[in-house]
């Protein structure tokens, strides 16, 4: 099942509008009489103890959230009698307010109440004149408060609670007018603001279902796991095994699932199970959960939840993961990204690191038109940043490019998080093709013939689509060029993994299919200014780069080899008794991935080291 990889590391970034680091108090439940319920994006007592600041403004700020129609439908006809607002740090709050919002997004008149609360934690504001909720069809409701923002305070509390994460809105001046605009806090969670609503006729039985999940790919014969969330929004407890749902694959019922425990009013339960796949064929399928029954009562307001999944007959081992870093010699924080990625590659031997350079505030000697095209397709607009297997979900499920400008003291933490992310990607997306790269270089003419081949699963096109592409990059290590680093220029900064050229097309090429796989050949003349001994060939299989859908560009496999791998001159160390070479270093003590022309320091498996001249 898709894991939640929304990492709580945004507060470690250098350039930011909002700074935060969230620690969640254990969710609880406020004690309310039967005729009162909490209305908000979530209704537990969860609150963050470390807060968020809107650093773009100080003074009195007005902030709020918009409750969607499906969140407030059961409250229609009731009245707001109190507000609950959570603060991570003490700050004065001078008013709370309600604004009706039409289905089309038009804001109505604000109704506000003055208040005087400031405590860290939950604050309850009882209002003397309750607000009658009368929402037209499709209507929404904004709730919020006015608070004091200082330069050194982080008072706003946000948590990853509720059925979904919604935007927080800030009332600010835009041009000559004030208007509501998103505050840029969505990655931190839902704002801790709620209302207490009183109503005499809350429904006894009201079930809310959401969040149906399963794996994207499953192997035929293995059980297909699934889960979804059920919330009891009514006033009546539901006995164990009294609430039942039908589970279907491709519209055919295959199972039923019921609540294993009593569901008290307001409780949230995750129902989960596993389905047999022996009788299914490879390809695309749909899982659905529908037709809910409580006792003998059919809940006709429960709409089917559906998710797709794909079944396969077998996979290949994943060879490497790809990091495409977006950087510039004029980017003062980019060396921080280099440092963090260096840690990652030291910890894992399955990472390919490609540095795509751009003319950012100046002319970068390593920039290319093809590199600009890559950044345009993936939607990059910041430095330093990167894509990781071109997969979403590292910091945000809806962004492909992630910032990597973290302070040095957090590099180990981020490298560890990225390691877990790549493990997750490998689990989420099985590999359906292998990659073998065979380059042949003529050192006199500098012509390289590069063959990229591999085997493919019979299910490859069925599961990955017939528009998948094979991409081949040339990269170069040990390029010495000046680099802006924390405000100062380093004249002899060493750049590794620098993107030089995409062969065939920056978007990739079609596979030249063979009986059981593919074999593509590329011929290229290496420009005179590029050092062949420091170059690599990177090949990867991915969804189309230019498809326009950032959630559909992920890689299926990747590999990298040296463009030219000289062996003459090291024969004598290959047969040194039972000892074999295990590591290679240059004369400066820098580790290399294989022998290179010139002096090589070779570490042997018996612990000795040899100095070898490679011609």
C-alpha positions as CSV (number, residue, x, y, z in Angstrom):
1,X,0.0,0.0,0.0
2,X,1.1,3.5,-0.6
3,X,3.0,4.8,2.4
4,X,2.7,8.3,3.7
5,X,6.2,9.8,3.1
6,X,5.3,13.4,3.9
7,X,8.5,14.1,5.7
8,X,8.6,16.6,8.6
9,X,11.8,18.3,7.4
10,X,10.6,21.4,5.8
11,X,11.8,23.5,8.7
12,X,15.4,22.6,7.9
13,X,15.4,24.3,4.5
14,X,17.3,27.6,4.0
15,X,14.9,29.6,1.8
16,X,11.3,29.4,3.1
17,X,8.2,31.4,3.7
18,X,7.1,29.3,6.7
19,X,9.3,27.7,9.2
20,X,8.3,24.8,11.4
21,X,9.0,21.4,12.9
22,X,6.1,19.5,14.2
23,X,5.8,17.3,17.3
24,X,2.3,15.9,17.8
25,X,0.6,15.5,21.1
26,X,-1.4,12.3,21.5
27,X,-4.8,12.7,19.9
28,X,-7.7,12.8,22.4
29,X,-11.3,13.7,22.5
30,X,-13.0,16.7,24.1
31,X,-15.9,15.7,26.4
32,X,-19.1,17.3,24.9
33,X,-22.8,16.8,25.6
34,X,-24.7,14.7,23.0
35,X,-26.1,17.8,21.3
36,X,-22.7,19.2,20.6
37,X,-20.0,18.2,18.1
38,X,-16.6,19.5,16.9
39,X,-16.6,21.0,13.4
40,X,-13.3,21.4,11.5
41,X,-10.9,19.6,9.2
42,X,-10.4,17.2,12.1
43,X,-12.1,16.7,15.5
44,X,-9.6,15.2,17.8
45,X,-7.5,17.1,20.4
46,X,-4.3,16.6,18.4
47,X,-2.0,19.7,18.4
48,X,1.6,20.3,17.5
49,X,4.0,21.5,20.2
50,X,6.4,23.2,17.8
51,X,4.9,25.8,15.5
52,X,5.0,27.6,12.2
53,X,5.6,31.3,11.5
54,X,4.5,33.4,8.5
55,X,7.8,35.0,8.1
56,X,6.7,37.3,5.2
57,X,4.8,39.5,7.6
58,X,4.6,40.7,11.2
59,X,1.9,42.4,13.3
60,X,-1.7,41.4,13.4
61,X,-2.4,38.6,10.8
62,X,-5.8,37.1,9.9
63,X,-5.7,33.4,9.1
64,X,-8.3,30.7,8.4
65,X,-9.4,27.5,6.8
66,X,-12.3,26.7,4.4
67,X,-14.5,23.8,5.5
68,X,-15.8,21.9,2.5
69,X,-19.5,21.1,2.1
70,X,-19.1,17.4,2.9
71,X,-17.3,18.4,6.2
72,X,-20.2,20.7,7.4
73,X,-23.3,19.0,5.9
74,X,-24.4,17.4,9.2
75,X,-23.9,20.7,11.0
76,X,-26.4,22.6,8.8
77,X,-29.2,24.0,10.9
78,X,-27.1,24.0,14.0
79,X,-25.3,26.9,15.7
80,X,-21.7,27.6,16.5
81,X,-21.4,28.2,20.3
82,X,-17.6,28.3,20.7
83,X,-14.3,28.2,18.9
84,X,-11.3,26.1,19.7
85,X,-7.9,27.3,18.4
86,X,-4.6,25.7,19.1
87,X,-1.3,27.6,19.5
88,X,2.2,26.1,19.5
89,X,3.6,29.1,21.3
90,X,1.9,31.8,23.3
91,X,0.7,34.8,21.3
92,X,-2.3,37.2,21.6
93,X,-5.4,36.3,19.7
94,X,-7.8,39.2,19.3
95,X,-10.8,37.8,17.4
96,X,-12.4,34.7,15.9
97,X,-14.6,34.8,12.8
98,X,-16.9,32.9,10.3
99,X,-17.3,33.7,6.6
100,X,-19.7,31.9,4.3
101,X,-18.2,30.8,1.0
102,X,-20.3,30.0,-2.0
103,X,-19.8,26.8,-4.1
104,X,-18.2,29.1,-6.7
105,X,-15.7,30.4,-4.2
106,X,-17.2,33.9,-3.5
107,X,-16.7,35.1,0.1
108,X,-19.6,36.5,2.0
109,X,-19.6,38.9,5.0
110,X,-17.5,38.2,8.0
111,X,-19.1,37.6,11.4
112,X,-16.5,38.1,14.1
113,X,-16.2,38.0,17.9
114,X,-13.6,39.8,20.0
115,X,-11.6,37.6,22.3
116,X,-8.5,37.7,24.5
117,X,-6.7,34.4,24.6
118,X,-3.0,33.7,24.2
119,X,-2.0,30.4,25.8
120,X,0.1,27.7,24.1
121,X,-2.1,24.7,23.6
122,X,-5.9,24.6,23.0
123,X,-7.9,27.8,23.7
124,X,-11.7,27.8,23.9
125,X,-13.5,31.0,23.0
126,X,-17.2,30.9,24.0
127,X,-19.3,33.3,21.9
128,X,-22.2,35.2,23.4
129,X,-24.3,35.4,20.2
130,X,-24.2,31.9,18.6
131,X,-23.8,31.7,14.8
132,X,-26.7,30.0,13.0
133,X,-25.3,27.7,10.2
134,X,-27.4,27.9,7.1
135,X,-25.4,26.7,4.2
136,X,-26.9,26.6,0.7
137,X,-26.3,23.6,-1.6
138,X,-22.6,23.2,-2.3
139,X,-21.7,26.0,0.1
140,X,-18.7,26.2,2.4
141,X,-17.6,27.9,5.6
142,X,-14.4,29.7,6.5
143,X,-13.4,29.8,10.1
144,X,-10.3,31.5,11.6
145,X,-8.8,34.0,13.9
146,X,-6.6,37.1,14.2
147,X,-3.3,36.8,16.0
148,X,-0.1,38.6,16.6
149,X,2.9,37.5,14.6
150,X,6.4,38.6,15.7
151,X,9.7,38.1,14.0
152,X,10.9,35.6,16.6
153,X,7.7,33.7,17.3
154,X,6.3,30.5,15.7
155,X,2.8,30.3,17.2
156,X,0.7,28.5,14.5
157,X,0.0,24.9,15.2
158,X,-0.7,22.5,12.3
159,X,-1.1,18.7,12.3
160,X,-1.5,15.9,9.9
161,X,-4.9,14.9,11.1
162,X,-8.3,14.5,9.4
163,X,-9.6,12.9,6.2
164,X,-7.4,15.1,4.0
165,X,-4.9,18.0,4.3
166,X,-6.3,21.4,3.3
167,X,-4.9,24.8,2.5
168,X,-4.6,27.5,5.2
169,X,-5.5,31.0,4.0
170,X,-3.9,34.4,4.9
171,X,-5.7,37.7,4.4
172,X,-3.0,39.9,2.8
173,X,-2.5,42.9,0.5
174,X,-2.1,42.0,-3.1
175,X,-1.4,45.1,-5.2
176,X,-3.8,47.7,-4.1
177,X,-6.4,45.3,-2.6
178,X,-6.6,42.9,0.3
179,X,-7.6,39.3,-0.5
180,X,-7.5,35.8,0.8
181,X,-4.5,33.8,-0.5
182,X,-3.0,30.5,0.4
183,X,-0.4,30.8,3.2
184,X,2.0,28.1,1.9
185,X,1.5,25.9,4.9
186,X,-0.2,22.8,3.4
187,X,2.9,20.6,3.8
188,X,2.7,21.1,7.6
189,X,-0.9,19.8,7.9
190,X,-4.3,21.2,8.9
191,X,-4.5,24.4,11.0
192,X,-5.5,23.8,14.6
193,X,-8.8,25.6,14.5
194,X,-12.3,24.2,15.2
195,X,-15.8,25.2,16.1
196,X,-18.2,23.6,18.7
197,X,-21.6,23.2,17.1
198,X,-24.8,22.6,19.0
199,X,-27.7,20.9,17.3
200,X,-30.6,18.9,18.7
201,X,-31.0,16.4,15.8
202,X,-27.6,15.1,14.8
203,X,-28.2,11.8,12.9
204,X,-28.1,8.6,15.0
205,X,-26.4,6.6,12.2
206,X,-24.0,8.5,9.8
207,X,-21.0,6.7,8.4
208,X,-18.1,8.4,6.5
209,X,-15.7,6.3,4.4
210,X,-12.5,7.5,2.7
211,X,-8.9,6.7,1.9
212,X,-9.2,3.3,0.1
213,X,-5.6,2.2,-0.6
214,X,-3.9,-0.8,-2.2
215,X,-0.6,-1.5,-3.8
216,X,0.1,-0.1,-7.3
217,X,1.5,-3.5,-8.5
218,X,0.9,-7.0,-7.2
219,X,2.3,-10.3,-8.3
220,X,-0.2,-12.9,-9.6
221,X,-0.8,-15.5,-6.9
222,X,0.1,-13.2,-4.0
223,X,-2.6,-11.7,-1.8
224,X,-3.7,-8.1,-2.6
225,X,-3.7,-6.0,0.6
226,X,-6.2,-3.1,1.0
227,X,-7.4,-0.7,3.7
228,X,-9.8,2.2,4.1
229,X,-11.0,4.4,6.9
230,X,-14.4,4.5,8.4
231,X,-15.6,7.2,10.7
232,X,-18.8,7.1,12.9
233,X,-20.2,10.6,12.5
234,X,-23.5,9.7,14.1
235,X,-24.6,9.8,17.8
236,X,-25.2,6.1,18.1
237,X,-22.5,3.4,18.8
238,X,-22.2,0.7,16.1
239,X,-21.8,-2.9,17.5
240,X,-18.9,-5.0,16.4
241,X,-19.4,-6.8,13.0
242,X,-22.6,-4.7,12.5
243,X,-21.2,-2.5,9.7
244,X,-20.5,-4.4,6.5
245,X,-19.1,-3.5,3.1
246,X,-18.9,-5.3,-0.2
247,X,-15.4,-5.6,-1.7
248,X,-15.2,-6.0,-5.5
249,X,-12.6,-6.4,-8.2
250,X,-13.5,-5.2,-11.6
251,X,-17.1,-4.9,-10.5
252,X,-17.4,-8.5,-9.2
253,X,-17.9,-9.1,-5.5
254,X,-15.0,-11.1,-4.0
255,X,-15.3,-10.4,-0.3
256,X,-17.1,-8.6,2.5
257,X,-15.5,-6.8,5.4
258,X,-17.0,-5.7,8.8
259,X,-15.9,-3.6,11.8
260,X,-14.2,-5.9,14.2
261,X,-14.8,-3.7,17.3
262,X,-17.5,-1.4,18.6
263,X,-17.4,2.0,17.0
264,X,-18.3,4.7,19.4
265,X,-19.7,8.1,18.2
266,X,-16.8,10.1,16.7
267,X,-14.5,7.1,16.5
268,X,-12.3,6.4,13.5
269,X,-11.4,2.8,12.4
270,X,-9.2,1.4,9.7
271,X,-10.6,-1.7,8.1
272,X,-8.1,-3.8,6.2
273,X,-8.0,-7.1,4.5
274,X,-6.3,-9.2,1.7
275,X,-7.7,-10.6,-1.5
276,X,-6.8,-13.7,-3.5
277,X,-5.4,-13.0,-7.0
278,X,-5.0,-16.5,-8.4
279,X,-7.8,-16.3,-10.9
280,X,-6.9,-12.8,-12.2
281,X,-5.0,-12.1,-15.4
282,X,-2.0,-9.8,-15.7
283,X,-2.9,-6.2,-16.5
284,X,-4.9,-3.4,-15.1
285,X,-7.7,-3.9,-12.6
286,X,-9.9,-1.9,-10.3
287,X,-10.6,-2.5,-6.6
288,X,-13.8,-1.0,-5.1
289,X,-15.5,-0.9,-1.7
290,X,-19.3,-0.2,-1.7
291,X,-22.8,-1.1,-0.5
292,X,-22.5,-0.5,3.2
293,X,-25.1,-2.0,5.6
294,X,-25.6,-1.3,9.3
295,X,-27.5,-4.2,10.7
296,X,-30.4,-4.5,8.2
297,X,-30.2,-0.9,7.0
298,X,-28.6,-0.2,3.6
299,X,-26.7,3.1,3.7
300,X,-27.7,4.6,0.3
301,X,-25.5,7.7,0.8
302,X,-22.2,5.6,0.7
303,X,-20.6,6.2,-2.7
304,X,-18.2,3.5,-4.0
305,X,-14.5,4.0,-3.4
306,X,-12.3,2.8,-6.2
307,X,-8.5,2.5,-6.8
308,X,-6.6,0.9,-9.7
309,X,-4.0,-1.8,-9.3
310,X,-1.8,-3.8,-11.8
311,X,-1.1,-7.5,-11.7
312,X,2.1,-8.9,-13.0
313,X,3.6,-12.4,-13.5
314,X,7.2,-11.6,-12.5
315,X,9.9,-8.9,-12.1
316,X,13.7,-8.2,-12.5
317,X,16.0,-6.9,-9.8
318,X,16.3,-3.2,-9.5
319,X,19.8,-2.1,-10.4
320,X,20.2,1.5,-9.5
321,X,18.2,4.6,-8.4
322,X,18.6,8.0,-10.2
323,X,19.1,11.4,-8.6
324,X,18.8,14.3,-11.1
325,X,20.2,17.3,-9.2
326,X,19.5,20.9,-10.5
327,X,22.3,23.1,-9.7
328,X,24.5,26.1,-10.8
329,X,27.9,27.4,-10.2
330,X,26.2,30.7,-9.3
331,X,24.0,29.1,-6.7
332,X,25.4,30.0,-3.3
333,X,23.6,27.2,-1.4
334,X,24.1,24.4,-4.1
335,X,27.3,23.1,-2.3
336,X,25.0,22.2,0.6
337,X,23.0,20.0,-1.8
338,X,26.3,18.5,-3.0
339,X,27.4,17.7,0.5
340,X,24.1,15.9,1.3
341,X,24.1,13.9,-1.9
342,X,27.7,12.9,-1.2
343,X,26.6,11.4,2.1
344,X,23.8,9.5,0.3
345,X,26.1,8.0,-2.3
346,X,28.6,7.0,0.4
347,X,25.8,5.2,2.3
348,X,24.4,3.4,-0.8
349,X,26.1,1.9,-3.8
350,X,22.9,1.9,-5.9
351,X,22.6,5.7,-6.5
352,X,23.4,7.4,-9.8
353,X,23.9,11.1,-9.2
354,X,23.6,13.4,-12.3
355,X,24.2,17.1,-11.9
356,X,22.1,19.1,-14.3
357,X,23.6,22.7,-14.4
358,X,21.7,25.9,-15.3
359,X,22.5,29.6,-15.9
360,X,21.2,30.8,-12.6
361,X,22.1,34.5,-11.9
362,X,25.1,34.0,-14.2
363,X,26.6,31.9,-17.1
364,X,27.4,28.4,-15.8
365,X,30.1,26.7,-17.9
366,X,28.5,23.3,-17.4
367,X,25.0,24.4,-18.5
368,X,23.4,22.9,-21.7
369,X,20.2,23.5,-23.7
370,X,19.3,19.9,-23.1
371,X,19.7,20.4,-19.3
372,X,17.3,23.4,-19.5
373,X,14.8,21.2,-21.3
374,X,15.0,18.5,-18.6
375,X,14.3,21.1,-15.9
376,X,11.4,22.5,-17.9
377,X,9.8,19.1,-18.3
378,X,10.0,18.2,-14.6
379,X,8.9,21.7,-13.4
380,X,12.1,22.8,-11.7
381,X,12.2,26.5,-10.6
382,X,14.6,26.4,-7.6
383,X,18.2,25.7,-6.8
384,X,19.5,23.5,-5.2
385,X,16.8,20.9,-5.9
386,X,16.5,17.4,-7.3
387,X,14.2,14.6,-8.5
388,X,14.5,11.2,-7.1
389,X,13.6,8.4,-9.5
390,X,11.2,11.1,-10.9
391,X,8.8,10.0,-8.2
392,X,6.5,12.2,-6.1
393,X,6.0,11.7,-2.4
394,X,9.3,12.6,-0.8
395,X,8.2,16.0,0.6
396,X,4.8,16.3,-1.2
397,X,2.7,13.8,-3.1
398,X,2.0,16.5,-5.7
399,X,5.5,17.7,-6.5
400,X,8.2,16.0,-8.5
401,X,11.1,18.4,-7.7
402,X,12.2,18.7,-4.1
403,X,14.5,21.3,-2.6
404,X,17.7,20.0,-1.1
405,X,19.2,23.2,0.4
406,X,19.4,21.9,4.0
407,X,21.8,23.2,6.7
408,X,24.8,21.0,7.0
409,X,23.9,19.6,10.5
410,X,20.8,18.0,8.9
411,X,22.5,16.3,6.0
412,X,22.8,13.0,7.7
413,X,19.1,13.0,8.6
414,X,18.1,13.9,5.0
415,X,20.4,11.3,3.5
416,X,18.8,8.7,5.8
417,X,15.3,9.8,4.9
418,X,16.2,9.6,1.2
419,X,17.5,6.1,1.7
420,X,14.1,5.1,3.1
421,X,12.4,6.8,0.2
422,X,14.3,4.9,-2.4
423,X,13.5,1.6,-0.5
424,X,9.9,2.7,-0.7
425,X,10.1,3.4,-4.4
426,X,11.6,0.0,-5.1
427,X,8.8,-1.6,-3.1
428,X,6.1,0.5,-4.7
429,X,7.3,0.1,-8.3
430,X,8.6,-3.4,-9.3
431,X,11.1,-3.6,-12.1
432,X,10.0,-5.1,-15.4
433,X,13.2,-4.8,-17.5
434,X,16.9,-5.1,-17.0
435,X,19.7,-2.8,-18.3
436,X,23.1,-3.7,-19.6
437,X,25.4,-1.0,-21.0
438,X,28.4,-1.8,-23.3
439,X,30.4,1.2,-24.6
440,X,33.3,0.9,-27.0
441,X,35.5,4.0,-27.5
442,X,38.1,4.7,-30.1
443,X,40.5,7.0,-28.3
444,X,42.0,8.4,-31.5
445,X,38.8,9.4,-33.3
446,X,36.9,9.9,-29.9
447,X,34.0,8.0,-31.4
448,X,31.9,6.0,-28.9
449,X,29.5,3.2,-29.9
450,X,27.2,2.5,-26.9
451,X,24.9,-0.5,-26.8
452,X,22.1,-0.6,-24.2
453,X,20.2,-3.8,-24.0
454,X,18.2,-6.0,-21.6
455,X,15.5,-8.4,-21.0
456,X,11.8,-7.5,-20.6
457,X,8.9,-9.1,-18.8
458,X,6.2,-10.3,-21.1
459,X,3.9,-7.9,-19.1
460,X,6.1,-4.9,-19.8
461,X,3.9,-3.0,-22.2
462,X,0.8,-4.2,-20.5
463,X,1.8,-2.8,-17.2
464,X,4.1,0.2,-18.1
465,X,2.4,1.3,-21.3
466,X,3.8,1.2,-24.8
467,X,5.0,4.8,-24.5
468,X,7.9,4.1,-22.1
469,X,11.2,5.5,-23.1
470,X,14.9,4.5,-22.8
471,X,17.0,7.5,-21.9
472,X,20.8,7.6,-22.1
473,X,23.0,10.3,-20.6
474,X,26.7,11.1,-20.8
475,X,28.1,12.6,-17.6
476,X,31.6,13.7,-16.6
477,X,33.4,13.7,-13.2
478,X,36.2,15.9,-11.8
479,X,35.3,19.1,-13.7
480,X,37.1,22.0,-12.0
481,X,35.2,25.2,-12.2
482,X,34.6,28.1,-9.7
483,X,31.6,27.8,-7.5
484,X,29.8,30.3,-5.3
485,X,29.7,28.8,-1.8
486,X,27.8,30.5,1.0
487,X,28.6,33.9,-0.4
488,X,32.2,33.3,-1.4
489,X,33.7,32.0,-4.7
490,X,35.8,28.8,-4.6
491,X,38.0,29.0,-7.7
492,X,38.8,25.3,-8.0
493,X,35.6,23.5,-6.9
494,X,35.3,19.9,-8.2
495,X,32.0,19.1,-9.9
496,X,31.1,15.4,-10.3
497,X,28.4,13.6,-12.3
498,X,27.9,16.7,-14.6
499,X,25.3,16.2,-17.3
500,X,26.9,16.5,-20.7
501,X,24.5,15.1,-23.3
502,X,21.4,13.0,-23.8
503,X,21.8,10.6,-26.6
504,X,18.9,10.2,-29.1
505,X,16.6,12.7,-27.4
506,X,16.3,14.4,-24.0
507,X,12.9,12.8,-23.8
508,X,14.3,9.3,-24.4
509,X,13.9,7.0,-27.4
510,X,11.6,4.1,-28.2
511,X,12.9,0.6,-27.5
512,X,14.3,-1.5,-30.4
513,X,12.5,-4.6,-29.4
514,X,14.0,-8.1,-29.7
515,X,12.4,-11.5,-29.1
516,X,12.7,-11.3,-25.3
517,X,13.9,-7.8,-24.7
518,X,15.5,-4.8,-26.5
519,X,18.8,-3.6,-27.9
520,X,19.5,0.0,-28.8
521,X,22.7,1.4,-30.2
522,X,24.0,4.9,-30.1
523,X,27.0,6.5,-31.8
524,X,28.5,9.7,-30.6
525,X,31.7,11.6,-31.0
526,X,33.0,12.9,-27.7
527,X,33.9,16.6,-27.9
528,X,37.6,17.5,-27.4
529,X,37.0,19.4,-24.2
530,X,35.5,16.4,-22.4
531,X,37.8,13.9,-20.5
532,X,36.9,10.5,-21.7
533,X,38.5,8.9,-18.7
534,X,36.2,10.7,-16.3
535,X,32.9,10.0,-18.2
536,X,30.0,7.7,-17.5
537,X,27.1,6.4,-19.5
538,X,23.8,6.5,-17.6
539,X,20.8,4.6,-18.9
540,X,17.3,4.4,-17.4
541,X,13.8,3.3,-18.3
542,X,11.0,5.6,-17.4
543,X,7.5,6.8,-18.1
544,X,7.5,9.7,-20.7
545,X,9.2,12.9,-19.6
546,X,7.0,15.2,-21.6
547,X,3.6,13.7,-20.6
548,X,2.6,16.7,-18.6
549,X,1.6,14.6,-15.6
550,X,4.2,14.8,-12.8
551,X,2.8,11.7,-11.1
552,X,3.5,9.6,-14.2
553,X,7.2,10.1,-14.9
554,X,8.6,7.5,-12.5
555,X,11.6,5.3,-13.4
556,X,11.4,1.6,-13.7
557,X,15.2,0.8,-13.7
558,X,18.6,2.6,-14.1
559,X,22.2,1.7,-14.6
560,X,25.5,3.4,-15.1
561,X,29.0,2.4,-16.3
562,X,32.2,4.1,-17.2
563,X,32.4,5.2,-20.8
564,X,36.0,4.0,-21.1
565,X,37.3,1.4,-18.7
566,X,41.0,0.8,-19.3
567,X,42.5,-2.5,-18.0
568,X,46.0,-2.4,-19.5
569,X,48.6,-2.0,-16.8
570,X,46.7,-3.7,-14.0
571,X,47.0,-7.3,-15.1
572,X,49.8,-7.9,-12.6
573,X,47.6,-7.1,-9.6
574,X,44.7,-9.2,-10.8
575,X,46.6,-12.4,-10.1
576,X,48.3,-11.5,-6.8
577,X,47.7,-14.9,-5.1
578,X,44.1,-15.0,-4.0
579,X,43.9,-11.3,-3.5
580,X,41.8,-9.2,-5.8
581,X,41.3,-5.4,-6.2
582,X,38.5,-4.1,-4.1
583,X,38.8,-0.2,-4.2
584,X,40.6,2.3,-6.4
585,X,41.9,5.8,-5.4
586,X,43.6,8.6,-7.3
587,X,46.9,10.1,-6.1
588,X,44.9,12.7,-4.0
589,X,43.3,9.8,-2.1
590,X,39.9,10.3,-3.7
591,X,37.9,7.1,-4.2
592,X,37.2,6.1,-7.8
593,X,34.7,3.5,-9.2
594,X,37.4,1.8,-11.2
595,X,40.8,2.1,-12.7
596,X,41.6,5.3,-14.7
597,X,44.4,6.4,-16.9
598,X,47.4,7.6,-14.9
599,X,48.5,6.7,-11.4
600,X,46.0,4.4,-9.5
601,X,46.2,3.4,-5.8
602,X,44.6,0.0,-5.7
603,X,43.4,-1.5,-2.4
604,X,43.5,-5.3,-2.4
605,X,41.3,-7.8,-0.6
606,X,44.2,-8.9,1.6
607,X,44.5,-5.4,3.0
608,X,47.6,-4.4,0.9
609,X,47.7,-1.4,-1.4
610,X,49.5,-1.1,-4.8
611,X,50.4,1.8,-6.9
612,X,49.8,1.1,-10.6
613,X,50.3,3.1,-13.8
614,X,47.4,2.7,-16.2
615,X,48.4,3.7,-19.7
